[in-house]
């Protein structure tokens, strides 16, 4: 598992695409959790990156936060509106930890007020979840054919190219995956 800061150091391009897509949607992401009956749930959420950690919080007693309290596993996907993902796409997954440190909650509330104008300063959080990341993936569109590559970011090896199955030229698509500290191109 890795904090956001560790993830950025280990997979800078994947994290850069996530941050870019996160900003482009006004901070909106889709959070995947598991309901009490075991079925998946998708919910909108606005995670924040504060002090080298990704934080997941929201209104008290929402189903998504209750889900995380019961089962800490999650996935977080940048909101995508373009089916060709011309602006890229990214997702992270892992587990959350509920942080009940009053001083840290105060600093988080200060950032939330400064960035979003939401004033919950001076209030205690029922839940403030720090995301410990297990993995991530991103897609980046670059040019005129679909390409997949495998290898490490330092020395990619192997590649293939094709056109869109409908016969139109596709775009170059770089798929990067980061899993437990290892980043690779696919």
Secondary structure, DSSP 8 states (H G I E B T S, - for coil): -B-HHHHHHH-HHHHHHHHHHHHHTTT-EEEEEE-TTS-EEEEEE--EEETTEEEE--STT-HHHHHHHH--EEEEEE----TT-TT-EEEEEEEEEE---HHHHHHHHHHHHHHH----TT---S--EEEEEEEEEEEEE-SSSEEEEEEESSSEEEEEEE--TTSS----EEEEEEETTEEEE-
